[in-house]
Amino acid sequence: DKACLIVSHDRAFLNATVSKVWELDLGKLETYVGTFDQYLVERESRRRLAAHHYRHQQEEIKRIEEFVRRNMAGQKTKQAQSRLKYLGRIKRLPPPRANASGPSITFQTSGRSYAHVLRLEEVTLGYGDTTVVERVNLDLYRGDKIGVVGRNGSGKSTLLKTLIGELEPIGGDVKLGNNVDVAYFDQELSDLNENATVLDNIWELDPSAEAGAMRSFLGRFGFSGEDAFKKVMALSGGEKTKLCLARLLYHPANLVILDEPTNHLDIYAREALENALRDYDGSCLIVSHDRYFLNRVAEKILYLSDGSARVYDGNYAYFRERTAGVPEPVKTRNAQPKQEYIDFKEASRRRSRLKKEIQTTRDRIGRQEKKLAEVEHTLDTGVSADDWEKLHQLSDRRRELEDDILRLYMTLEELEATELD
């Protein structure tokens, strides 16, 4: 029965608690009475009305200006002068404000996968000798969007790390379908190089790309101008999340696995991500605590609780309806965190970084070998034997590529040896 002032990006939480919304936008504060959903409706209504009044005033101003122009030197000079004074006195309405927008997010598929994208049969998940979830059964088909929910410690991240190969299942079978390309978003943002710039973190995915194309791509995620040259360590949590999304989206994939993708994102960025996932014709598996986000995106819910898993064929609201009034078991915890779990998380983080480095190096080798093949083909068939200057340039380029490929293979051998250790 007291007053509260709440700053939050959790729209479901706001919807359940607030009776008034203050919106700060472009240095102006506006008040809306009602829930968050009511605020969204009222804001849209106000903006439509403001746009209508602005257009009407602009039409009236043009009509009066035209009258003044035609009659200032004619028989209606006094009327024209009077209307000119009127134009000087009226309070001009500001043009309608553009709706605040988030990053420009688009998920591109790498081609159609087979209908059966992923199957889990009687899978037991855990780390070391510790079992977290038992007998998980799940079928994910092309185009499915599945949300994964459960309390902290229920096994959500363990499930995702098993799916991407960082953990071996304790029991059961995990089967990935044919022609499936997986992209994974890690909530810990572990694939970012903190000491490198924003631009370098994207450029390493495609070193042969032009700087202008890379900067244009980054601009879609809010990194325009000098922002592209900021060190990652200087970015906010939301900026780091958007940079990870940019890395995720640079290469197409037809199965996207997302672990808490809305962490640190503002409401506009969350809406942009929601719309992109709704338009995506690939498959998604999403772990999130953002109920509003899941309700808009997920078409099925995988619920992890008390060491078991169950699938609900509907969005988050349907899941809540089906589980309303069902008490969730309270998991007792040891007073001290298990050292085994702490060690597992650190080892998992290191393995994740190493796997990404190995994949990035393999991708770079593939691109450089393709360029080498093109140069050799041009040397064999595309250059006259008398064009010594061109032959010399191509020969130098071939040596550069061969040296770079050799260095990359040496790096790959070192990384793979570390992985085996």
Salt bridges, closest charged atoms under 4 A:
ASP1 OD1 - LYS2 NZ 3.06
ASP10 OD2 - ARG291 NH2 3.49
GLU23 OE2 - ARG43 NH1 3.16
GLU23 OE2 - ARG47 NH2 3.54
ASP25 OD2 - ARG47 NH2 3.60
ASP25 OD2 - ARG97 NH1 3.16
GLU30 OE1 - ARG46 NH1 3.24
GLU30 OE2 - ARG97 NH2 2.73
GLU42 OE2 - ARG46 NE 3.11
GLU44 OE2 - ARG48 NH1 3.90
GLU60 OE2 - ARG63 NH2 2.57
GLU66 OE2 - ARG69 NH2 2.42
GLU66 OE2 - ARG70 NE 3.44
GLU121 OE2 - ARG119 NH1 3.66
GLU121 OE1 - LYS175 NZ 3.49
GLU122 OE1 - ARG135 NE 2.77
ASP139 OD1 - HIS116 NE2 2.80
ASP139 OD1 - ARG119 NE 2.84
ASP144 OD2 - LYS300 NZ 3.59
GLU166 OE1 - LYS161 NZ 3.64
GLU188 OE2 - LYS345 NZ 3.63
GLU188 OE1 - ARG349 NE 3.06
ASP191 OD2 - ARG247 NE 3.23
GLU194 OE2 - LYS240 NZ 3.40
GLU204 OE2 - ARG247 NH1 2.76
ASP206 OD1 - ARG367 NE 3.81
ASP227 OD1 - LYS230 NZ 3.49
GLU239 OE2 - LYS230 NZ 3.97
GLU260 OE2 - HIS289 ND1 2.81
GLU274 OE2 - ARG11 NH2 2.50
GLU274 OE1 - ARG296 NH1 2.51
ASP290 OD2 - ARG11 NH2 3.50
ASP290 OD2 - ARG270 NH1 2.65
GLU328 OE2 - ARG151 NE 3.20
GLU346 OE1 - ARG349 NH1 2.74
GLU346 OE2 - ARG350 NH1 3.66
ASP396 OD2 - HIS392 NE2 3.24
ASP396 OD1 - ARG399 NH2 2.14
GLU400 OE1 - ARG397 NH1 3.47
ASP404 OD1 - ARG407 NH2 3.62
GLU416 OE2 - ARG362 NH2 2.72
